[in-house]
Amino acid sequence: MKLMTVLRIVFLYLLAVLVATLLGSLVQTQFNLAALQAMDVPVDLATRMQTSLQDLLSFTPIFVIMVAATLLLALPLAEALGRIFKPWRWLLYFLAGFVGIWAAFSLANTLLPMPTFIAATREAPGLLSMMAAVGLGSALFGRLTKPKARRGLRVLG
């Protein structure tokens, strides 16, 4: 591979990790704030914004490691499957991040001493939302690395 191609892939990987991490961080913040509101703790817009910013600074450095490791393993698998199942390439990339981060959460919850590593993942809506955030980052990578369509008559694919 050419150096520029490798650098482009690395850049797009880092972009996907960044997008997935930022989305996931914001999702977990909102689910945590919703849990506080369910306990009758008042959460105004200023608190919501301040907490979101604080979590971007404090939670993101931890979550980025999980997302980076997940996508490092999941993206090559999605690429391999995407070459076989071309019409579903976008879905395969989404699912790679979606299922990959679920596996990472499961592993972290099994290995770490606390009951749940990320509180927002305790219940299905929070877990699915965080999985979707990482799935979107993964799908972004798939979209930005999609091979250009070949022109002309193709008989077998």
Buried (B, 14 or more C-beta within 10 A) or exposed (E): EEEEEEEBBEEBBEBBBBBBBBBBBBBBBBBBBEBEEEEEEEBEEEEBEEBBEEBBEEBBEEBBEBBBBBBEEBBEBBBEBBEEEEEEBBBBBBBBBBBBBBEBBEEBBEEEEEEBBBBBBBEEEBBBBBBBBBBBBBBBBBBBBEEEEEEEEEEEE
